[in-house]
């Protein structure tokens, strides 16, 4: 059996027979959240209390080439704290979740943290709000100040 999940949101994407077993997003999150916070994506998991023969194989939606490119860019520009997350707009699957710090210390998975302001996310939220209020559309040009 193969389970595809979003590493960050722990959202179940597809299962073969998971519905029969009662495995849902909350169950997966309880098993895998700690590993994801520690930047580890286990390939196999066991779910306590569920009678499944052997460990379950987990299939992630991560695009390794995209992650390598993001790591390369973060290394090249060396920001104090940097995060790159890419989501497939058609499926909602997380394709990349990379972080970096200039000091090289492990601060946990910054992609899942709200310790630092999310400037780029704020821009997206502001743009969506402007479009929802009919103040902007896909062709609107916003001048640099």
Residue pairs with C-beta under 8 A, 6 or more apart in sequence:
1 15
1 16
1 17
1 18
1 52
1 56
1 57
2 14
2 16
2 57
2 58
2 59
3 12
3 13
3 14
3 15
3 18
3 23
3 28
3 56
3 57
3 58
3 59
4 12
4 13
4 14
4 58
4 59
4 60
4 61
4 93
5 11
5 12
5 13
5 28
5 32
5 58
5 60
5 61
6 13
6 61
6 92
6 93
6 94
7 36
7 41
7 60
7 62
7 94
7 97
8 36
8 85
8 94
8 97
8 111
8 112
9 94
10 25
10 28
10 29
10 32
10 33
10 36
11 25
11 92
12 18
12 23
12 24
12 25
12 28
13 61
13 91
13 93
15 23
18 24
21 50
21 51
21 52
22 50
23 47
23 50
23 56
27 47
27 50
28 45
28 47
31 45
31 46
31 47
31 48
32 42
32 45
32 58
35 41
35 42
36 109
36 112
37 108
37 109
37 112
38 108
38 109
39 106
39 108
39 109
41 58
41 60
41 62
42 58
43 57
43 58
44 55
44 56
44 57
44 58
45 55
45 56
45 58
46 55
46 56
47 56
61 88
61 91
61 93
61 94
61 95
62 94
62 95
62 96
62 97
63 86
63 95
63 96
66 86
66 95
66 96
67 96
67 97
67 98
70 84
70 86
70 96
70 98
71 98
71 100
73 84
74 82
74 84
74 98
74 99
74 100
75 100
78 100
78 102
79 100
79 102
80 101
80 102
80 103
81 99
81 100
81 101
81 102
81 107
81 110
81 116
82 99
82 100
82 101
82 110
83 97
83 98
83 99
83 100
83 110
83 111
84 96
84 97
84 98
84 99
85 94
85 96
85 97
85 98
85 111
86 94
86 95
86 96
87 93
87 94
87 95
88 94
88 95
97 109
97 111
98 111
99 107
99 109
99 110
99 111
101 107
101 110
107 113
107 115
110 116
127 136
130 136
130 140
131 137
131 138
136 142
